[in-house]
Amino acid sequence: MDRPTYEIVGELSRFDERNTVFSRERLAPGSPEERAYHAAHPELVEIDRRIATFIEVVSRPEAGASQVDAALYSATFDPIAGLALPDVVDGDVASTQVETDPAAMAARIKALARHLGADNVRIGPLNPAWVYSHRGTPPFFADYRPNLPHFGGLPEGYRDLRWGDPIEVPHRYAISMAFDQDRDLLRTGGTPFSDFEVGRVYALSALVATQLATYIRALGWPARAHHLRNYGVLVVPVAVDAGLGELGRCGYLMHPRLGANLRLACVTTDLPLALDSPVDLGAQDFCAKCLKCAVNCPSGAIPKGDKVVVRGVRKWQIDPVKCLLYWGHLGSACTICQTVCPWSRPPTLLHRIMARIAFRVPPARRFLIWADDLVYGARFRPASPPAWSR
């Protein structure tokens, strides 16, 4: 396609990372940051008190979690924090600049990213509207203590952005990467084992992004990694622009092969690269007909109705507060919407054929939704934990 399938309505505006629920739940009560934020947003004080109690219980033996479960969580999520430091996501650029053909270099970058662990890689332009306006998450302000495994306070020698600082990512291109998740582990739904898989893939994506950014800087071109513990951009619309997939009803990227069952990371750079085109998978029409993620969402966070205009884009808007509060109720990430999506089924020959029909034959989409209910069930059915976990 010449342009992405989302609809721009009016002027695009940048999103302040301080307004994400993950930033708000990390505000230390009584801290200068918390007081400043709620002075500007007094209507959020009460709800933020509720979401501030959210800490994934599975990671906290002192809150009653099994030490074995807490160890599993720590093994995947804790090490990612070390990949969030300023000189890891970004850093010095080699003084000698390698000159290359954009098409050849794009092929090389994609091959390297796949060999490092990415399942799919596409390259697109970086729209400045998808860059966060201000920093909102740790480790970016002093005296931060709650919600480990994030850093407490500031590491010695820290020299990057702090809470509330403006974010600028001046790069022209974005290398978007998709990472597949183990469906059987995700289908355990809100357990230490679904959390383990989410953390495993986030850790892999963070490592690959930082490795790829380091490679590009060694070629003499600026590059910055964006991953779970240090985003500078909204990775979903960036991935849509690069042609990795489309934005779905559930708020995740809908990939033609992986469905919603993935995690994203990206690298922004000025390295001259040949760009990929956006894609039209028919996901907008499919998601309008299929309400499976919304019907199965225990918190009611996924809308069953029409799209709305959000910062200049017409889209389905999830309710992140409902989603996060349900996670807090479970003690771990839910993952139900990712697993019930008909696009997220195992990539068998039959599924690939059905997906191809869904791409190309709009009248068949309602039948395919019915067929998915018939084969896989209309309601989420949790899987048993894997044998190795026992």
C-alpha positions as CSV (number, residue, x, y, z in Angstrom):
1,M,0.0,0.0,0.0
2,D,1.0,3.6,-0.5
3,R,-0.2,4.6,3.0
4,P,-1.1,2.8,6.3
5,T,-4.7,1.7,6.9
6,Y,-5.3,3.9,9.9
7,E,-7.3,7.1,9.3
8,I,-5.8,10.5,10.2
9,V,-8.4,13.0,11.3
10,G,-7.0,16.4,11.9
11,E,-3.6,17.2,13.3
12,L,-1.5,14.5,14.9
13,S,-0.3,15.3,18.4
14,R,2.5,13.6,20.3
15,F,1.8,11.4,23.4
16,D,3.4,12.3,26.8
17,E,4.9,9.2,28.3
18,R,4.0,10.6,31.8
19,N,0.4,9.8,31.0
20,T,0.8,6.1,30.5
21,V,-0.6,3.9,33.3
22,F,2.8,2.3,33.7
23,S,4.4,5.7,34.4
24,R,1.6,6.8,36.7
25,E,1.7,3.6,38.8
26,R,5.4,4.1,39.3
27,L,5.1,7.6,40.8
28,A,6.4,7.4,44.4
29,P,3.8,8.9,46.7
30,G,4.7,12.3,48.0
31,S,7.7,12.6,45.5
32,P,8.2,15.9,43.7
33,E,7.2,14.1,40.5
34,E,4.0,12.7,41.9
35,R,3.0,16.1,43.4
36,A,3.7,17.9,40.1
37,Y,1.8,15.4,38.0
38,H,-1.3,15.4,40.2
39,A,-1.3,19.1,40.5
40,A,-1.6,19.2,36.7
41,H,-4.1,16.2,36.7
42,P,-6.1,16.4,39.9
43,E,-8.9,14.3,38.3
44,L,-6.5,11.3,38.3
45,V,-5.5,11.3,42.0
46,E,-8.1,8.7,43.1
47,I,-7.6,6.3,40.2
48,D,-3.8,6.6,40.4
49,R,-3.9,5.6,44.1
50,R,-5.6,2.4,43.0
51,I,-3.2,1.6,40.1
52,A,-0.2,2.6,42.3
53,T,-0.8,-0.5,44.3
54,F,-0.2,-2.6,41.2
55,I,3.0,-4.6,41.5
56,E,3.0,-8.0,39.9
57,V,2.5,-10.2,42.9
58,V,4.3,-13.1,41.2
59,S,7.5,-11.2,41.6
60,R,7.1,-10.5,45.4
61,P,7.5,-13.4,47.9
62,E,6.8,-10.9,50.7
63,A,3.3,-10.4,49.2
64,G,2.6,-14.1,49.4
65,A,4.0,-15.2,46.0
66,S,5.8,-18.5,45.8
67,Q,9.6,-18.0,45.9
68,V,9.9,-20.4,42.9
69,D,7.4,-18.2,40.9
70,A,9.2,-15.0,41.9
71,A,12.5,-16.5,40.8
72,L,11.0,-17.3,37.4
73,Y,9.8,-13.7,37.0
74,S,13.1,-12.3,38.1
75,A,15.0,-14.5,35.7
76,T,13.3,-12.8,32.7
77,F,12.4,-9.3,33.7
78,D,15.3,-8.2,36.0
79,P,18.2,-8.4,33.5
80,I,16.4,-6.1,31.0
81,A,17.0,-3.1,33.3
82,G,20.7,-3.2,32.5
83,L,19.9,-2.8,28.8
84,A,18.0,0.5,29.5
85,L,21.0,2.6,30.4
86,P,21.6,5.6,28.1
87,D,25.0,4.3,26.9
88,V,23.4,1.0,26.0
89,V,20.3,2.1,24.0
90,D,22.4,4.9,22.5
91,G,26.1,5.8,22.5
92,D,29.1,7.0,20.7
93,V,29.2,6.8,16.9
94,A,32.3,5.7,15.1
95,S,34.3,8.6,13.6
96,T,34.5,6.9,10.2
97,Q,31.3,6.5,8.3
98,V,30.6,3.5,6.1
99,E,29.0,4.4,2.8
100,T,26.7,1.8,1.2
101,D,23.8,1.3,-1.1
102,P,20.5,1.7,0.8
103,A,18.9,-1.5,-0.6
104,A,22.0,-3.6,0.1
105,M,22.3,-2.2,3.7
106,A,18.6,-2.8,4.3
107,A,19.0,-6.4,3.3
108,R,22.1,-6.7,5.6
109,I,20.3,-5.1,8.5
110,K,17.3,-7.4,8.2
111,A,19.4,-10.5,7.9
112,L,21.4,-9.5,11.0
113,A,18.3,-8.8,13.0
114,R,16.8,-12.1,12.1
115,H,20.0,-14.0,13.0
116,L,20.1,-12.2,16.3
117,G,16.5,-13.4,17.1
118,A,13.9,-11.3,15.4
119,D,11.1,-13.2,13.6
120,N,10.3,-10.4,11.2
121,V,11.9,-7.1,10.3
122,R,10.6,-4.2,8.3
123,I,12.0,-0.6,7.8
124,G,9.9,2.5,7.6
125,P,10.1,6.3,8.0
126,L,10.0,7.7,11.5
127,N,7.0,9.9,11.9
128,P,7.9,12.6,14.5
129,A,4.3,12.3,15.8
130,W,5.1,8.8,17.1
131,V,7.9,10.1,19.3
132,Y,7.0,10.5,23.0
133,S,6.9,14.2,24.0
134,H,8.3,13.8,27.5
135,R,10.0,11.1,29.6
136,G,7.8,9.5,32.1
137,T,9.3,6.2,33.3
138,P,12.3,5.3,35.5
139,P,15.2,5.1,35.9
140,F,14.9,8.7,35.1
141,F,14.4,10.5,38.4
142,A,16.0,10.6,41.8
143,D,14.9,8.7,44.9
144,Y,12.9,6.2,43.0
145,R,12.3,3.1,45.1
146,P,9.1,1.0,44.5
147,N,8.4,-1.6,41.8
148,L,11.6,-3.3,41.3
149,P,13.2,-4.7,38.9
150,H,13.5,-1.1,37.8
151,F,16.5,0.8,39.1
152,G,16.2,2.5,42.5
153,G,17.2,6.1,42.1
154,L,19.8,7.0,39.5
155,P,22.8,4.8,38.6
156,E,26.2,6.4,39.2
157,G,27.2,8.6,36.3
158,Y,23.7,8.7,34.8
159,R,23.6,11.4,32.2
160,D,20.3,10.9,30.3
161,L,16.8,12.2,30.5
162,R,14.9,12.4,33.8
163,W,11.2,12.4,34.5
164,G,9.5,15.3,32.6
165,D,12.3,16.1,30.3
166,P,11.4,16.6,26.6
167,I,12.2,13.7,24.3
168,E,13.7,14.2,20.9
169,V,14.5,11.4,18.5
170,P,15.9,13.2,15.4
171,H,16.3,10.1,13.2
172,R,14.7,9.6,9.8
173,Y,14.2,5.8,9.8
174,A,12.8,3.1,12.1
175,I,13.8,-0.6,11.9
176,S,10.8,-2.4,13.4
177,M,11.2,-6.0,14.7
178,A,8.5,-8.5,15.7
179,F,9.3,-11.4,18.2
180,D,7.0,-14.4,18.4
181,Q,5.8,-15.8,21.7
182,D,5.2,-19.4,22.7
183,R,1.4,-19.9,22.3
184,D,1.2,-22.7,24.8
185,L,2.8,-20.7,27.6
186,L,0.7,-17.6,26.8
187,R,-2.5,-19.7,26.9
188,T,-1.9,-20.5,30.6
189,G,-3.3,-17.0,31.0
190,G,-2.4,-14.8,34.0
191,T,0.0,-17.3,35.5
192,P,3.7,-17.2,36.3
193,F,4.3,-19.1,33.1
194,S,2.6,-16.6,30.8
195,D,4.6,-13.9,32.6
196,F,7.7,-15.9,32.1
197,E,7.1,-16.0,28.3
198,V,6.3,-12.3,28.1
199,G,9.5,-11.5,30.0
200,R,11.6,-13.9,28.0
201,V,10.5,-12.3,24.7
202,Y,10.9,-8.8,26.0
203,A,14.4,-9.6,27.2
204,L,15.3,-11.1,23.8
205,S,13.8,-8.1,22.0
206,A,15.7,-5.7,24.2
207,L,19.0,-7.5,23.6
208,V,18.5,-7.6,19.8
209,A,17.6,-3.9,19.6
210,T,20.6,-2.8,21.6
211,Q,22.9,-5.1,19.6
212,L,21.5,-3.8,16.3
213,A,21.9,-0.2,17.4
214,T,25.4,-0.8,18.5
215,Y,26.2,-2.4,15.1
216,I,24.9,0.7,13.2
217,R,26.8,3.1,15.4
218,A,30.0,1.1,14.7
219,L,29.3,1.8,11.0
220,G,29.5,5.5,11.7
221,W,25.7,6.3,11.8
222,P,23.6,7.4,14.8
223,A,21.2,4.8,16.1
224,R,19.0,4.3,19.2
225,A,17.3,1.2,20.5
226,H,13.8,1.3,21.9
227,H,12.6,-1.5,24.1
228,L,10.5,-2.4,27.2
229,R,12.6,-0.5,29.7
230,N,13.5,2.6,27.6
231,Y,11.1,3.6,24.8
232,G,11.5,6.9,23.0
233,V,8.8,6.1,20.4
234,L,5.4,4.4,20.2
235,V,6.4,1.1,18.7
236,V,3.0,0.0,17.4
237,P,2.3,2.9,14.9
238,V,6.0,2.9,14.0
239,A,5.7,-0.8,13.1
240,V,2.5,-0.1,11.1
241,D,4.3,2.5,9.1
242,A,7.1,0.0,8.4
243,G,4.6,-2.6,7.1
244,L,4.9,-5.2,9.9
245,G,1.1,-5.3,10.1
246,E,-2.0,-3.3,11.1
247,L,-3.3,-1.9,14.3
248,G,-6.1,-4.2,15.7
249,R,-9.1,-3.7,17.9
250,C,-7.1,-5.0,20.9
251,G,-4.4,-2.3,20.6
252,Y,-1.7,-4.7,19.5
253,L,-0.1,-4.9,16.1
254,M,-1.8,-7.5,13.9
255,H,0.9,-9.4,12.0
256,P,0.0,-11.5,8.9
257,R,1.7,-14.6,10.3
258,L,2.0,-14.1,14.1
259,G,-1.3,-12.3,14.6
260,A,-1.3,-10.4,17.9
261,N,1.0,-13.0,19.6
262,L,4.1,-10.9,19.5
263,R,6.2,-8.2,21.1
264,L,7.9,-5.3,19.4
265,A,11.2,-3.4,19.6
266,C,12.7,-1.0,17.2
267,V,15.9,0.9,16.3
268,T,15.8,4.4,15.0
269,T,18.6,5.7,12.8
270,D,19.9,8.0,10.1
271,L,21.7,5.1,8.3
272,P,20.4,5.3,4.6
273,L,18.0,2.3,4.1
274,A,15.6,1.2,1.5
275,L,12.1,1.5,3.0
276,D,9.2,-1.1,3.0
277,S,5.6,-0.2,2.2
278,P,2.7,-0.4,4.6
279,V,0.3,-3.3,4.2
280,D,-3.4,-3.8,4.1
281,L,-4.3,-7.3,5.5
282,G,-8.0,-6.6,5.8
283,A,-7.6,-6.3,9.6
284,Q,-9.7,-3.2,9.9
285,D,-12.7,-4.9,8.3
286,F,-11.9,-8.2,10.1
287,C,-11.7,-6.6,13.5
288,A,-14.9,-4.6,12.9
289,K,-16.7,-8.0,12.4
290,C,-14.8,-10.0,15.0
291,L,-15.3,-9.0,18.6
292,K,-13.5,-12.0,20.0
293,C,-10.9,-10.1,22.0
294,A,-13.5,-7.7,23.3
295,V,-15.9,-10.4,24.3
296,N,-13.2,-12.4,26.1
297,C,-11.6,-9.4,27.8
298,P,-12.3,-10.0,31.6
299,S,-11.8,-6.3,32.4
300,G,-13.9,-4.9,29.6
301,A,-10.9,-2.8,28.6
302,I,-11.3,-3.6,24.9
303,P,-14.1,-1.7,23.2
304,K,-17.0,-3.5,21.4
305,G,-18.1,-0.4,19.7
306,D,-16.8,1.8,16.9
307,K,-13.5,3.6,16.6
308,V,-12.9,7.0,18.1
309,V,-10.5,9.9,17.4
310,V,-7.4,9.8,19.6
311,R,-4.7,12.5,19.1
312,G,-5.7,12.8,15.4
313,V,-6.1,9.1,14.5
314,R,-9.4,7.2,14.3
315,K,-8.8,3.9,16.1
316,W,-10.3,1.5,18.6
317,Q,-9.2,2.8,22.0
318,I,-8.6,0.4,24.9
319,D,-9.1,1.4,28.5
320,P,-5.6,1.0,30.0
321,V,-6.7,1.6,33.6
322,K,-9.2,-1.3,33.5
323,C,-6.5,-3.5,31.9
324,L,-3.9,-2.7,34.5
325,L,-6.3,-3.1,37.4
326,Y,-7.2,-6.5,36.2
327,W,-3.5,-7.4,36.0
328,G,-3.2,-6.3,39.6
329,H,-6.1,-8.6,40.5
330,L,-4.5,-11.5,38.8
331,G,-1.0,-10.8,40.0
332,S,0.5,-11.1,36.5
333,A,-0.2,-10.2,32.9
334,C,-3.4,-11.4,31.4
335,T,-2.5,-12.2,27.7
336,I,-6.0,-13.4,26.8
337,C,-6.6,-11.0,23.9
338,Q,-3.3,-12.1,22.3
339,T,-4.3,-15.8,22.4
340,V,-7.9,-15.7,21.4
341,C,-7.4,-13.6,18.3
342,P,-8.1,-15.7,15.1
343,W,-4.9,-14.3,13.6
344,S,-2.8,-15.8,16.4
345,R,-3.4,-19.4,15.7
346,P,-0.5,-21.9,15.1
347,P,1.0,-21.3,11.6
348,T,-0.2,-24.6,10.1
349,L,-0.8,-25.0,6.4
350,L,-4.6,-24.7,7.0
351,H,-4.2,-21.5,9.0
352,R,-2.0,-20.0,6.4
353,I,-4.6,-20.8,3.7
354,M,-7.4,-19.3,5.8
355,A,-5.3,-16.2,6.5
356,R,-4.7,-15.7,2.8
357,I,-8.5,-16.0,2.1
358,A,-9.1,-13.4,4.9
359,F,-6.6,-11.1,3.2
360,R,-8.2,-11.3,-0.2
361,V,-11.9,-12.2,0.1
362,P,-13.7,-9.7,2.4
363,P,-17.1,-11.6,2.2
364,A,-15.5,-14.7,3.6
365,R,-14.3,-13.0,6.8
366,R,-17.5,-13.6,8.8
367,F,-17.4,-17.3,7.9
368,L,-13.8,-17.5,9.0
369,I,-14.7,-15.9,12.4
370,W,-17.4,-18.5,12.8
371,A,-15.1,-21.3,11.8
372,D,-12.5,-20.1,14.3
373,D,-15.1,-20.3,17.1
374,L,-16.0,-23.8,15.9
375,V,-12.5,-25.1,15.9
376,Y,-10.9,-23.2,18.8
377,G,-14.0,-22.2,20.8
378,A,-15.6,-18.9,21.2
379,R,-14.4,-18.4,24.8
380,F,-10.9,-18.5,26.2
381,R,-9.9,-21.8,27.7
382,P,-6.7,-21.7,29.7
383,A,-4.0,-24.3,29.0
384,S,-2.3,-26.3,31.7
385,P,1.2,-25.3,32.8
386,P,4.0,-27.0,30.9
387,A,5.5,-30.2,32.2
388,W,8.9,-28.7,32.8
389,S,7.3,-26.2,35.2
390,R,6.2,-29.0,37.5
